[in-house]
Amino acid sequence: MNCCTDKADAVDIISWTKDVYQVFKDECPGVLVIAGTDENTVYGETHWPMGGALGRIAADVLDIHPYPILFTPTKGDGLMDSLSQSVSVYDTLFMRAYGSAFVQEFGTLITGGAKQQDSYLKGVLPQMLADGANGFLFWCMRDFSVMTEPYSHVGMESMLGMFDSNDRITPGLEFFSEFAQQLSLINNVSFPEDDAFAVGLYLPINYESNQNHPSILSRRGVICHHFLKKLGFTTRVIRGDLKIPANLKTLVVPSMRLTETEISTIALWV
C-alpha cells in the first residue's frame, strides 16, 4: 500500500487502510502487508497518521522513501554533506518510533555523479541500520525505457535501476551490494531503544496542528539528530502519546507547542 500523500481526513485514511489490510489478510493470510510512505510522513502536512490518539495506518511493517535534497525543508550542501545524509537517517528513526520499518528508494533520484552517490550510500545505510531499519529495498532492479504512463511524463523514474541495461551495477551504487552482503554476516542488531544512553528526541502529541507544523518540527529534529550524532551520541525518537521509557536518561525537546498534559508529564519525569 503506497498512499502517503492522500489529502483525506485522517480518520478516513485509517479506516481505508484497515479495509485494504483486512482484504489481504482474509485472502492471503501469509502475506506481509507493507504501508509505503515517503518523506511527507515526516515533514509534510498531509494528515497521514502514523500514531497517536487517532491510531495508526494498518500494516504489518512500515516503509519510508527518504529524499535528502529534493523535497525536504532541511537542505544540506549536496549528497556528500553529512547534514543531507542526516535527513534520511532521521526519517528512519522517526518511522522506527511507530513500529518495524523498511527503507527503500534511498534518495538516489538526483545524485550529481557516482562519487556523490557512493558517499551518500556509505553515509546513510550503516546509520539507518543502527537507527532501527529492519530492511532495505533498492528501487528498482534495472533501468528501463518505456513510453507508457506514468513514465511518459515522469522519465526520471526509469533511471533508478541498480543495474544498467547490460546487467552491470550502475557506477556509484556498488556499496549497496557490498552492504547487502555485510547484512548476511550480522547475527545480532541492537536498536536505539535498547541503548540506555541514547538521547531522546521528542515528538509532541499534536505533531501536526495549528500550533505545530511538521515542516518546521522535522527540520529541528534533523538538526538536533545531526549534531548529537556529531558529538557521538545515539539518538531515538520519543513519542508524546506514549509513556516516557523507563531507561531514558536524556530528553531533547526542540522548540514546539506542548499540551498541558505533556508539560506535566515531562516535568514529573525530570
C-alpha positions as CSV (number, residue, x, y, z in Angstrom):
1,M,0.0,0.0,0.0
2,N,1.5,3.3,-1.1
3,C,-0.7,6.3,-0.5
4,C,1.2,8.6,1.7
5,T,0.2,11.9,0.2
6,D,-3.6,11.4,0.4
7,K,-5.3,14.6,1.5
8,A,-8.3,12.9,3.0
9,D,-9.3,13.2,6.7
10,A,-7.0,11.2,9.0
11,V,-9.9,9.1,10.3
12,D,-10.9,8.2,6.8
13,I,-7.4,7.3,5.8
14,I,-7.0,4.9,8.8
15,S,-10.4,3.3,8.0
16,W,-9.4,2.8,4.4
17,T,-6.1,1.2,5.2
18,K,-7.8,-1.1,7.7
19,D,-10.2,-2.3,5.0
20,V,-7.5,-2.9,2.5
21,Y,-5.3,-4.6,5.1
22,Q,-8.2,-7.0,6.1
23,V,-8.8,-8.0,2.4
24,F,-5.1,-9.1,2.2
25,K,-5.3,-11.0,5.5
26,D,-8.6,-12.7,4.5
27,E,-7.5,-13.8,1.1
28,C,-3.7,-14.3,1.7
29,P,-3.2,-14.8,5.4
30,G,0.6,-15.3,5.0
31,V,1.2,-12.1,3.0
32,L,3.2,-9.4,4.7
33,V,1.4,-6.1,4.2
34,I,3.8,-3.1,4.0
35,A,2.5,0.5,4.1
36,G,4.7,2.6,1.8
37,T,5.2,6.2,2.9
38,D,7.5,8.9,1.7
39,E,9.2,11.8,3.4
40,N,5.9,13.7,3.6
41,T,5.1,11.4,6.5
42,V,7.8,13.2,8.4
43,Y,7.6,16.8,7.3
44,G,4.6,17.2,5.0
45,E,1.3,18.4,6.3
46,T,-0.7,15.7,4.6
47,H,-2.8,14.4,7.6
48,W,-1.1,11.0,7.1
49,P,-1.5,9.4,10.6
50,M,1.4,7.4,12.0
51,G,0.1,7.1,15.5
52,G,-1.3,9.0,18.5
53,A,-4.9,9.3,19.6
54,L,-6.3,8.6,16.1
55,G,-4.4,5.3,15.7
56,R,-2.1,4.2,13.0
57,I,-2.4,3.1,9.4
58,A,-2.9,-0.6,9.1
59,A,0.1,-2.6,8.1
60,D,2.5,-5.3,9.4
61,V,5.5,-3.2,8.6
62,L,6.0,0.4,7.7
63,D,8.2,1.7,4.9
64,I,9.9,5.0,4.2
65,H,11.3,6.5,1.0
66,P,13.6,9.3,2.2
67,Y,14.7,12.1,-0.2
68,P,17.5,14.2,1.3
69,I,17.7,17.0,-1.3
70,L,14.6,17.4,-3.5
71,F,11.7,17.9,-1.1
72,T,12.9,18.2,2.5
73,P,12.9,21.6,4.2
74,T,16.3,20.8,5.6
75,K,18.7,21.5,2.8
76,G,22.3,20.4,3.1
77,D,25.1,21.1,0.6
78,G,24.6,18.1,-1.7
79,L,24.6,14.3,-1.1
80,M,28.2,14.3,0.3
81,D,27.2,16.7,3.1
82,S,26.6,14.9,6.4
83,L,23.6,17.2,7.1
84,S,21.9,16.0,3.9
85,Q,22.6,12.4,5.0
86,S,21.2,13.1,8.4
87,V,17.8,13.8,6.8
88,S,17.4,10.3,5.5
89,V,18.7,8.8,8.7
90,Y,16.3,10.9,10.8
91,D,13.4,9.8,8.6
92,T,14.3,6.2,9.5
93,L,14.5,7.0,13.2
94,F,11.1,8.7,13.0
95,M,9.5,5.7,11.4
96,R,11.1,3.3,13.9
97,A,9.2,5.1,16.7
98,Y,5.9,3.8,15.2
99,G,6.9,0.2,14.6
100,S,9.1,-2.1,12.4
101,A,10.2,-0.1,9.3
102,F,11.8,-0.9,6.0
103,V,13.7,1.7,4.0
104,Q,13.6,1.9,0.2
105,E,14.5,4.3,-2.6
106,F,17.2,6.0,-0.6
107,G,17.0,9.4,-2.2
108,T,19.1,8.4,-5.2
109,L,16.8,10.2,-7.6
110,I,19.2,13.0,-8.5
111,T,22.8,12.4,-7.4
112,G,25.1,14.6,-9.4
113,G,27.5,11.8,-10.1
114,A,28.9,8.4,-9.0
115,K,31.2,9.9,-6.3
116,Q,28.3,11.7,-4.7
117,Q,26.1,8.6,-4.8
118,D,28.8,6.4,-3.3
119,S,29.5,8.9,-0.5
120,Y,25.8,9.2,0.3
121,L,25.1,5.4,0.5
122,K,28.2,4.8,2.7
123,G,27.0,7.6,4.9
124,V,23.4,6.6,5.3
125,L,23.0,2.8,5.0
126,P,25.0,1.8,8.1
127,Q,23.4,4.6,10.1
128,M,19.9,3.6,9.0
129,L,20.7,0.1,10.3
130,A,22.0,1.4,13.6
131,D,18.9,3.6,13.9
132,G,16.5,0.8,13.6
133,A,15.8,0.0,9.9
134,N,14.5,-3.6,9.6
135,G,15.1,-4.0,5.9
136,F,16.4,-2.3,2.7
137,L,15.0,-2.3,-0.8
138,F,16.7,-0.7,-3.8
139,W,14.2,0.8,-6.2
140,C,14.4,-0.6,-8.8
141,M,16.2,-3.6,-10.2
142,R,17.3,-2.0,-13.5
143,D,16.9,1.0,-15.8
144,F,14.2,0.6,-18.4
145,S,12.8,2.6,-21.3
146,V,9.0,2.7,-21.9
147,M,6.6,5.3,-23.2
148,T,3.6,4.2,-21.2
149,E,2.1,6.1,-18.2
150,P,3.4,7.3,-15.9
151,Y,6.9,7.1,-17.4
152,S,5.9,9.1,-20.5
153,H,5.9,12.2,-18.3
154,V,8.0,11.1,-15.3
155,G,11.0,9.9,-17.2
156,M,13.4,10.1,-14.2
157,E,11.5,7.2,-12.6
158,S,13.0,4.9,-15.3
159,M,16.6,5.7,-14.3
160,L,16.7,4.4,-10.7
161,G,18.0,1.0,-11.5
162,M,20.5,-0.9,-9.5
163,F,21.7,-2.4,-12.8
164,D,22.0,-0.9,-16.2
165,S,20.8,-2.4,-19.5
166,N,23.9,-4.6,-19.6
167,D,23.3,-6.1,-16.2
168,R,26.2,-4.2,-14.7
169,I,25.9,-2.4,-11.3
170,T,25.3,1.3,-12.0
171,P,28.5,3.3,-11.1
172,G,28.1,4.7,-7.6
173,L,25.8,2.0,-6.4
174,E,28.4,-0.7,-5.7
175,F,28.2,0.0,-2.0
176,F,24.6,-1.1,-1.8
177,S,25.6,-4.6,-3.0
178,E,28.5,-4.6,-0.5
179,F,26.2,-3.5,2.3
180,A,23.7,-6.3,1.5
181,Q,26.4,-8.9,1.7
182,Q,27.5,-7.5,5.1
183,L,24.0,-7.8,6.4
184,S,24.1,-11.5,5.9
185,L,27.0,-11.8,8.3
186,I,25.3,-9.9,11.1
187,N,23.8,-12.1,13.8
188,N,22.6,-9.6,16.3
189,V,21.4,-6.0,15.8
190,S,20.9,-3.6,18.7
191,F,18.3,-0.9,18.2
192,P,18.3,2.7,19.6
193,E,15.6,1.9,22.2
194,D,18.0,-0.8,23.7
195,D,20.7,1.8,24.4
196,A,20.3,3.2,27.9
197,F,22.4,6.2,26.9
198,A,20.5,7.1,23.7
199,V,19.3,10.7,23.7
200,G,15.6,11.0,23.1
201,L,14.2,13.5,20.5
202,Y,10.7,14.4,21.5
203,L,7.7,14.3,19.2
204,P,4.6,16.2,20.5
205,I,1.2,14.6,20.7
206,N,-0.1,17.3,18.3
207,Y,2.7,16.8,15.7
208,E,0.5,18.4,13.0
209,S,-1.8,21.1,14.3
210,N,-2.5,24.9,14.2
211,Q,0.4,25.3,16.7
212,N,2.9,22.7,15.3
213,H,3.9,22.3,11.7
214,P,5.8,19.1,10.5
215,S,7.9,21.1,8.1
216,I,9.3,23.1,11.0
217,L,9.4,20.4,13.6
218,S,11.2,17.9,11.3
219,R,13.9,20.5,10.5
220,R,14.5,21.0,14.2
221,G,14.5,17.2,14.7
222,V,17.0,16.6,11.9
223,I,19.4,19.3,13.1
224,C,19.3,18.0,16.7
225,H,19.9,14.5,15.5
226,H,22.7,15.7,13.2
227,F,24.7,17.5,15.9
228,L,24.1,14.8,18.6
229,K,25.5,12.2,16.2
230,K,28.5,14.5,15.6
231,L,29.0,14.5,19.3
232,G,29.0,10.7,19.4
233,F,25.5,10.2,20.8
234,T,23.0,7.6,19.8
235,T,19.5,9.0,19.3
236,R,16.0,7.8,19.5
237,V,12.6,9.3,18.9
238,I,10.2,9.6,21.9
239,R,6.5,9.9,21.1
240,G,4.5,12.2,23.3
241,D,1.4,9.9,23.1
242,L,3.3,7.2,24.9
243,K,4.8,6.8,28.3
244,I,8.4,8.1,28.5
245,P,10.6,4.9,28.5
246,A,11.9,3.9,31.9
247,N,15.5,3.6,30.6
248,L,15.6,7.1,29.0
249,K,18.2,9.4,30.7
250,T,18.3,12.4,28.4
251,L,15.4,14.1,26.5
252,V,15.7,16.9,24.0
253,V,12.6,18.9,23.3
254,P,13.2,21.1,20.2
255,S,11.1,24.3,20.2
256,M,7.4,23.2,19.9
257,R,4.0,23.7,21.4
258,L,3.2,21.2,24.0
259,T,-0.1,20.4,25.7
260,E,-0.5,20.9,29.5
261,T,-0.5,17.2,29.9
262,E,2.8,16.9,28.1
263,I,4.4,19.6,30.1
264,S,3.3,18.0,33.4
265,T,4.5,14.6,32.2
266,I,7.9,15.8,31.2
267,A,8.2,17.9,34.4
268,L,7.4,14.8,36.6
269,W,9.9,12.7,34.6
270,V,12.7,15.3,35.1
